[in-house]
Amino acid sequence: MDEVVVEKVLRAIEEVPPGRVVSYGDLGALVGINPRHVGLVLRHWGDNVTWWRVTNRDGELPPELLARARPRWQREGIPEKPDGRGCRIDTHRVDLELLRRAYSRATDDLDDAAG
């Protein structure tokens, strides 16, 4: 995968503030890639970013990630869904316009380098 794309995804994730979540699709639209590619970036390079703030469109994560995300959500005040399969993305989704602006600032140097 292109290193610049990987960096853009990781920087976008870092712009999601504590207590907020975003979907793979939201990030894919922001960066201009398929949501599955966002997942690939997280799988291979996401250990050092706030990965627990990225879920599917329903606020859910695979079981192995869900167990690791729960304590982080609890610390950040992100409530779980009543069924316990994910978080309340409907009430805790990041403001996508604010995220877009923060992402634009955070990736200015990457856009400049790409020409």
PyMOL commands that set and color helices and strands:
alter all, ss='L'
color gray80, all
select helices_A, chain A and resi 3-14+24-31+35-48+51-53+63-76+89-92+96-106+108-114
alter helices_A, ss='H'
color red, helices_A
select strands_A, chain A and resi 22-23+54-55
alter strands_A, ss='S'
color yellow, strands_A
deselect
rebuild
show_as cartoon
